[in-house]
Amino acid sequence: MTNPFVKATKKRSKLRLAIDGPSGSGKTWTSLTTAEALAEGGRIAVIDTEHGSASLYSDRFDFDVLELDHFDPANYVAALRAAEQNGYQVVVIDSLSHAWEGDGGVLEIVNKKAKGGNTWAGWSSGTPAYRSLIGAILASPVHVIVTMRTKTEWVTPEKGKAPVKIGTSPVMRAGCEYEFTLVADMDTDHVLTVSKSRCPAVADKSYRHPDGTFGRTLLAWL
């Protein structure tokens, strides 16, 4: 039998990066600085589910935007396909969380399809929709960066100190983060901490106010 295996190489690899954090942590800004580095002068597309919030940075970054107002996973897939077909080098999805719990998202699909409280019937439609979206991201021929909101809690670090806002688990299906090449968590002090990485150069590192250096390090590794 002819050997079907080929030498492994990173030269064709495209980044799959997830950045999660609470509101105000800097996810959008960081995703754009990273996208700019990855694009190497090429075109960046942003799929915006945050009512045009990414466009507030259009004076600093050069990108094209598509604003979604209905978050059926199929709409995300169609937008991603359009970006691929129109020659963009990087796609930013800001945010992926709406595909889970937004209008038309997976949880709404499940609720609508559930019959008489039969959630199994609902998930028989919701799970394929979710898998189709994740599959499209993983199979995309371009770099894909997604942001995810995290559930927010207020904690008091020390007695007498003011409470601080922290993010906990991402608003997405449990285990979603394992699908990505890298996962980075951001806090309200704008510190990015790499919590999962296949890139040794950034594994377990933290970046305060991350700039293009983070993206350029990832590009060099790829």
C-alpha positions as CSV (number, residue, x, y, z in Angstrom):
1,M,0.0,0.0,0.0
2,T,1.2,3.5,-0.9
3,N,2.0,5.5,2.2
4,P,-0.8,8.0,2.7
5,F,1.1,10.0,5.3
6,V,3.0,13.2,4.7
7,K,5.5,15.1,6.7
8,A,3.9,17.3,9.3
9,T,4.5,21.1,8.9
10,K,3.1,24.3,10.3
11,K,3.4,26.2,7.0
12,R,-0.2,25.8,6.2
13,S,-1.5,26.4,9.7
14,K,-4.0,29.1,10.5
15,L,-4.6,30.4,13.9
16,R,-7.7,29.7,15.9
17,L,-7.6,32.1,18.9
18,A,-10.3,32.6,21.5
19,I,-10.2,35.6,23.8
20,D,-12.6,35.6,26.7
21,G,-13.3,38.1,29.5
22,P,-15.9,40.3,31.1
23,S,-17.3,43.5,29.6
24,G,-14.7,46.2,29.4
25,S,-11.6,43.9,29.6
26,G,-10.4,44.8,26.1
27,K,-11.3,41.8,24.1
28,T,-12.3,43.7,20.9
29,W,-9.2,45.9,20.9
30,T,-6.9,43.0,21.6
31,S,-8.5,40.9,18.8
32,L,-7.9,43.8,16.4
33,T,-4.3,44.4,17.3
34,T,-3.7,40.6,17.0
35,A,-5.5,40.5,13.7
36,E,-3.5,43.4,12.3
37,A,-0.3,41.5,13.1
38,L,-1.5,38.2,11.6
39,A,-2.8,39.9,8.4
40,E,0.7,41.3,7.4
41,G,-0.9,44.1,5.5
42,G,-3.8,42.0,4.2
43,R,-7.5,42.5,4.8
44,I,-9.4,42.0,8.0
45,A,-13.1,41.2,8.3
46,V,-15.0,41.6,11.5
47,I,-18.3,39.9,12.2
48,D,-19.8,42.2,14.8
49,T,-22.7,41.1,17.1
50,E,-22.2,44.0,19.5
51,H,-24.2,46.7,17.8
52,G,-21.3,48.2,16.0
53,S,-18.9,48.4,18.9
54,A,-15.9,47.2,16.8
55,S,-16.4,50.2,14.5
56,L,-15.6,52.6,17.3
57,Y,-12.0,51.5,16.6
58,S,-12.1,52.2,12.9
59,D,-9.9,55.3,13.3
60,R,-7.1,53.1,14.6
61,F,-7.6,49.8,12.6
62,D,-8.3,49.2,9.0
63,F,-11.0,46.5,8.6
64,D,-14.4,45.8,7.0
65,V,-17.4,44.9,9.2
66,L,-20.6,42.9,8.9
67,E,-23.0,43.5,11.7
68,L,-25.3,40.6,12.7
69,D,-28.6,41.2,14.4
70,H,-29.8,37.6,14.4
71,F,-27.5,35.0,15.9
72,D,-28.5,31.7,14.3
73,P,-25.2,29.8,13.9
74,A,-26.0,29.5,10.2
75,N,-25.7,33.3,9.9
76,Y,-22.2,33.1,11.4
77,V,-21.2,30.4,9.0
78,A,-22.5,32.4,6.0
79,A,-20.6,35.5,7.1
80,L,-17.4,33.5,7.6
81,R,-17.8,31.9,4.1
82,A,-18.3,35.3,2.6
83,A,-15.1,36.6,4.2
84,E,-13.2,33.6,2.9
85,Q,-14.6,34.0,-0.6
86,N,-13.7,37.7,-0.7
87,G,-10.1,37.4,0.1
88,Y,-9.8,38.4,3.8
89,Q,-6.7,37.1,5.6
90,V,-8.1,37.3,9.1
91,V,-11.7,37.1,10.4
92,V,-12.6,38.4,13.9
93,I,-15.9,37.1,15.4
94,D,-16.9,39.6,18.1
95,S,-18.6,37.8,19.8
96,L,-19.2,34.1,19.6
97,S,-21.2,34.1,22.8
98,H,-24.3,35.5,20.9
99,A,-24.4,32.3,18.8
100,W,-25.0,30.5,22.1
101,E,-27.4,32.6,24.0
102,G,-28.4,35.5,21.7
103,D,-31.6,35.9,19.6
104,G,-31.6,32.9,17.3
105,G,-28.7,31.2,19.0
106,V,-28.3,27.6,20.0
107,L,-30.2,27.9,23.3
108,E,-33.2,29.5,21.5
109,I,-33.1,26.8,18.8
110,V,-33.3,24.2,21.6
111,N,-36.1,25.9,23.4
112,K,-38.2,26.3,20.2
113,K,-37.6,22.7,19.1
114,A,-38.3,21.1,22.5
115,K,-41.7,19.6,22.5
116,G,-43.6,19.3,25.8
117,G,-40.5,19.9,27.8
118,N,-38.6,17.2,25.8
119,T,-35.2,18.9,25.7
120,W,-33.7,15.9,23.8
121,A,-35.8,16.9,20.8
122,G,-34.5,20.4,21.2
123,W,-30.8,19.4,21.4
124,S,-31.2,17.2,18.3
125,S,-31.5,20.5,16.4
126,G,-29.3,22.7,18.6
127,T,-26.3,20.4,18.7
128,P,-25.9,20.1,14.9
129,A,-26.2,23.9,14.6
130,Y,-23.4,24.4,17.2
131,R,-21.2,21.7,15.6
132,S,-21.7,23.3,12.2
133,L,-20.4,26.6,13.4
134,I,-17.4,25.2,15.3
135,G,-16.6,23.0,12.3
136,A,-16.7,26.0,9.9
137,I,-14.3,27.9,12.2
138,L,-11.9,25.0,12.5
139,A,-11.9,24.3,8.7
140,S,-11.6,27.9,7.6
141,P,-8.6,28.7,5.3
142,V,-8.0,32.0,7.1
143,H,-7.0,33.0,10.6
144,V,-10.0,33.2,12.9
145,I,-10.1,35.1,16.2
146,V,-13.2,34.9,18.4
147,T,-14.2,36.8,21.5
148,M,-16.4,35.3,24.2
149,R,-18.0,37.0,27.1
150,T,-17.5,35.5,30.5
151,K,-20.0,35.3,33.3
152,T,-19.2,38.1,35.8
153,E,-18.9,38.0,39.5
154,W,-17.9,40.6,42.1
155,V,-15.4,39.5,44.7
156,T,-13.7,41.3,47.6
157,P,-10.0,40.5,47.4
158,E,-9.3,41.6,51.0
159,K,-11.2,42.8,54.0
160,G,-11.8,46.6,53.6
161,K,-10.9,46.5,49.9
162,A,-13.4,47.5,47.2
163,P,-15.0,44.6,45.3
164,V,-13.6,43.9,41.9
165,K,-15.3,42.4,38.8
166,I,-13.9,39.1,37.5
167,G,-14.9,36.9,34.6
168,T,-15.5,33.2,35.2
169,S,-16.5,30.6,32.5
170,P,-17.1,31.7,28.9
171,V,-20.7,32.2,27.8
172,M,-20.6,29.3,25.4
173,R,-21.1,25.6,25.4
174,A,-18.9,23.9,28.0
175,G,-15.6,22.7,26.6
176,C,-15.8,25.0,23.6
177,E,-12.4,26.5,24.4
178,Y,-10.7,23.2,23.8
179,E,-11.4,23.5,20.1
180,F,-9.0,26.5,19.7
181,T,-5.2,26.6,19.1
182,L,-5.0,29.2,21.8
183,V,-7.2,30.5,24.6
184,A,-6.5,33.8,26.4
185,D,-8.4,35.2,29.4
186,M,-8.6,39.0,29.9
187,D,-9.5,40.8,33.1
188,T,-10.7,44.4,33.8
189,D,-7.1,45.6,34.3
190,H,-6.6,44.7,30.6
191,V,-4.2,41.9,31.3
192,L,-4.3,39.0,28.9
193,T,-3.3,35.6,30.3
194,V,-2.7,32.6,28.0
195,S,-4.6,29.7,29.6
196,K,-4.2,27.2,26.7
197,S,-1.6,27.2,24.0
198,R,0.0,25.0,21.5
199,C,2.6,27.8,20.9
200,P,5.4,27.4,23.5
201,A,6.5,31.1,23.0
202,V,3.3,32.4,24.7
203,A,2.2,29.5,26.9
204,D,1.2,30.5,30.4
205,K,2.4,34.1,29.8
206,S,0.6,37.3,30.7
207,Y,0.5,40.6,28.7
208,R,-0.6,43.9,30.2
209,H,-2.3,46.0,27.5
210,P,-1.3,43.6,24.8
211,D,-0.2,45.1,21.5
212,G,0.9,43.7,18.2
213,T,3.9,41.9,19.8
214,F,1.5,39.2,20.9
215,G,0.2,38.6,17.4
216,R,3.6,38.8,15.8
217,T,4.9,36.1,18.1
218,L,2.0,33.9,17.1
219,L,2.7,34.6,13.4
220,A,6.3,33.7,13.7
221,W,5.4,30.4,15.3
222,L,2.9,29.6,12.6
